[in-house]
Amino acid sequence: MKIFIWVGLFMGSICQLYAQERSVAVTIDDVPQVNVYHQLGKTFSLLTRLDSLNIPVAIFINEDKLNQTADFEGNKALLAQWISRPGITVGNHSYAHLNYADVGYEIFTEDIVKGERVTRELAEKFHKPLKYFRFPFNSMGNDSLQHKKMAGFLESKGYLNTPYTVESEDWMYDMLYNDALARRDLAYAESVGKQYVEMTIKLFDHFDSLAVARYGRPVKQIYLCHDNLLNARYLDKIVNGLKTKGYTFISLDEALTDGIYKSKEYYYGRAGFSWIYRYVQDPVRRKTMVRTEPVNLPAQQAYEELIKRNK
């Protein structure tokens, strides 16, 4: 009888835990992808998709993308469209998406400053702050000294380093998706899109379970994805899938009110993995947690083969 009571209490606590509200802030790196915008005849983009979804997002801008076509002013106008949207928070992602661990302090800080010129002008025009920064590759240096030095620079510039909890390698799926479209293999392109959506939902489940195990509750997740054709066509399916699991969509400002983001980071190095892992002090435990993360081996193998073919 006692066993049945214990099981009932345990299952009740689990149900109560999962009844708690789950929330996520969507953050989008590498904005604006002007090549995709022009490729689609300026008629459809991820921004168009976001307008229909009506969710808050934070964008992280690489201003070098404004020079990827000859139409700089047109590309600047596209960026202005992004920044002007009421539900969009603005962030700096550096000018040329360099890896701090590779180029060092001087070059990287120059790239940060260079990457805010047009963005700050437009942010001021639309009465928005520019207070968030995200490291390209989420690489904050090779060691604790590089990390500390850059943290001091960001603070002096009024920037907050932006974490994330969930990322699903959308850049990999996007490359496979575009390759399939170029080969006119529409069936495989659709398969890639479905795999991306399914894997993203699995990763949310994974990081949610890690958070609940560690903190005893769901945390306000931060999802990292990119401005690309794949998300223009499939982000809505991820949003709808998360809604069916009870997620609400919140701003980055609101997500960062979660106390976990004030936790001490124990990882110092160039790896760009989730902050859920970075807050784990024991490196052995951290590695064990990383190894439990869901992976899509067929997609990774297809991606590696594609890279070899394109060399």
Salt bridges, closest charged atoms under 4 A:
ASP29 OD2 - HIS93 NE2 3.58
ASP29 OD1 - ARG134 NH1 2.84
ASP30 OD1 - HIS93 NE2 3.35
ASP30 OD1 - HIS97 NE2 3.34
ASP51 OD2 - ARG85 NH2 2.85
ASP71 OD2 - LYS42 NZ 3.74
ASP102 OD1 - ARG270 NH2 2.77
GLU116 OE1 - ARG120 NH2 3.16
GLU116 OE2 - LYS157 NZ 3.33
GLU121 OE2 - LYS76 NZ 2.94
ASP170 OD1 - HIS226 ND1 2.76
ASP179 OD2 - ARG183 NE 2.89
ASP179 OD2 - ARG309 NH2 3.33
ASP185 OD2 - ARG183 NH1 3.72
GLU190 OE2 - LYS194 NZ 3.47
ASP205 OD1 - LYS245 NZ 3.39
ASP208 OD2 - ARG22 NE 2.84
ASP236 OD2 - ARG49 NH1 3.53
ASP236 OD1 - LYS237 NZ 3.98
ASP253 OD1 - LYS131 NZ 3.39
ASP258 OD1 - ARG217 NH2 2.74
